[in-house]
Amino acid sequence: MNLFGSFLKRIFRRPSGDTHDYSFSVWGHAVDVLRVIDDGAKLRVAGFGHGVKENDYIILPNKGQTTRYQVTCIRYCGDPRDMWFADVVFSPREVQA
């Protein structure tokens, strides 16, 4: 990779955030997919639960498996206070060697 490519990679790298497991739903901790964009590369979701913020990761169920997405934009509601709407992008887990 050339110097310019390395520079661009550092600039556009998303900061890491916390991971929130929404692979199963319970009262007060759930996510529903509202819209699938680009064959699942992006989603618009609604969720319940405190603490999710921009750049965090959420783990969602996917056909008996789980898939990781990164939150790009989130907006909490006023009532109920733990409800939010978010845009997320597919973010595959890093392979551990």
CORQUI-V531250 format. One record per backbone hydrogen bond with DSSP energy under -1.0 kcal/mol. NH is the residue of the N-H (numbers start at 1). CO is the residue of the C=O. Records with the same first field share a line. If there is no record, write none. Layout:
BEGIN
NH->CO  CO
END
This chain:
BEGIN
6->2
7->3
8->4
9->5
10->6
11->7
12->8
20->57
22->59
26->29
29->26
30->48
32->46
34->44
35->44
37->42
41->38
42->37
43->88
44->35
45->86
46->32
47->84
48->30
49->82
55->71
56->53
57->18
58->69
59->20
60->67
62->65
65->62
67->60
69->58
70->89
71->56
72->87
73->87
75->85
77->83
83->80
84->47
85->75
86->45
87->73
88->43
89->70
90->41
91->68
END
